[in-house]
């Protein structure tokens, strides 16, 4: 009972902060792995276009990654606001 009513609600802000940090780190690691070993994916396209000096498509890939990071952050922020309405 104490765990459900006191401990979990007190820990939720730190849990969501960790989720937001993990989402950003996982996106960076995914792109790095694509740059190293994949033939497809945004990271592989960015590396390919960088090698060919096609900067417009390279920047489009970077913008797509930035938008993905922003969307993940906004989704987690929305979920945090829904789960923790008292933490404004």
Legacy VTK file of the C-alpha trace (Angstrom):
# vtk DataFile Version 3.0
C-alpha trace
ASCII
DATASET POLYDATA
POINTS 88 float
0.000 0.000 0.000
2.756 2.454 0.904
4.657 1.512 -2.210
1.664 2.253 -4.434
0.532 5.470 -2.757
3.842 7.084 -1.722
6.949 5.572 -3.277
5.822 5.165 -6.887
4.275 8.642 -7.225
7.402 10.159 -5.689
9.655 8.255 -8.101
7.666 8.948 -11.293
9.354 12.292 -12.149
12.793 10.653 -12.031
11.535 7.666 -14.027
10.250 9.926 -16.794
13.473 11.965 -16.775
15.379 8.725 -17.290
13.039 7.706 -20.107
13.593 11.020 -21.891
17.372 10.696 -21.577
17.223 7.078 -22.745
15.133 8.013 -25.793
17.729 10.541 -26.944
20.633 8.201 -26.289
18.940 5.302 -28.063
18.274 7.460 -31.120
21.942 8.495 -31.254
23.134 4.913 -30.847
20.732 3.677 -33.510
22.089 6.176 -36.018
25.679 5.362 -35.065
25.008 1.645 -35.567
23.421 2.370 -38.946
26.487 4.368 -39.953
28.780 1.494 -39.026
27.055 -1.630 -40.262
23.829 -0.957 -42.145
23.106 -0.503 -45.819
19.769 1.199 -45.182
18.459 3.687 -42.681
18.848 7.355 -41.965
22.335 6.982 -40.506
23.574 5.060 -43.538
22.045 7.657 -45.863
23.678 10.513 -43.978
27.052 8.788 -44.189
26.569 7.970 -47.885
25.523 11.508 -48.805
28.388 12.894 -46.733
30.861 10.768 -48.681
29.380 11.994 -51.973
29.190 15.624 -50.741
25.471 15.861 -51.464
24.812 18.346 -48.700
21.135 19.037 -49.353
20.168 15.388 -48.813
22.617 15.074 -45.932
20.991 18.042 -44.192
17.544 16.593 -44.909
18.601 13.438 -43.060
19.896 15.483 -40.140
16.619 17.430 -40.019
14.629 14.175 -40.051
16.696 12.895 -37.121
16.172 16.157 -35.263
12.433 15.941 -35.825
12.398 12.328 -34.601
14.180 13.387 -31.428
11.753 16.260 -30.950
8.726 13.995 -31.491
10.043 11.406 -29.006
10.680 14.132 -26.449
7.226 15.675 -26.918
5.515 12.281 -26.654
7.326 11.464 -23.437
6.605 14.941 -22.076
2.907 14.473 -22.902
2.901 11.050 -21.206
4.621 12.554 -18.175
2.038 15.325 -17.914
-0.756 12.746 -18.147
0.821 10.385 -15.597
1.981 13.066 -13.143
-0.534 15.923 -13.170
0.704 17.286 -9.834
4.275 17.809 -11.127
4.075 21.057 -13.121
LINES 1 89
88 0 1 2 3 4 5 6 7 8 9 10 11 12 13 14 15 16 17 18 19 20 21 22 23 24 25 26 27 28 29 30 31 32 33 34 35 36 37 38 39 40 41 42 43 44 45 46 47 48 49 50 51 52 53 54 55 56 57 58 59 60 61 62 63 64 65 66 67 68 69 70 71 72 73 74 75 76 77 78 79 80 81 82 83 84 85 86 87
